[in-house]
């Protein structure tokens, strides 16, 4: 059961890492979009004579929307990082519990084997003592 718990924790960690990776890629993409939107905004602002106020306003609205998406992606990235950290801690706990139970099982097996060996020695000693008594009698 502990081994299954550890495997599930590994799978959850893998899913979290995959989600983190896609979130990082999304943030990089939004950062590139934001950089391009800023560059276009600067270009449009420099050429104020060719564009009207409506065009400048539309560009500003677009820029704000991209910035909002970037903020949302940054929040999602922090959540993903926290999730990966949590899953990693869960895996470490599950792995240590599994290892602890394996060590306990091995220790108990060793105790059992020693007890069995002691019982067998006692039986052999009794057999030897009986043979000795018979041979002396």
Order of alpha helices (4+ residues) and beta strands (2+ residues): alpha-alpha
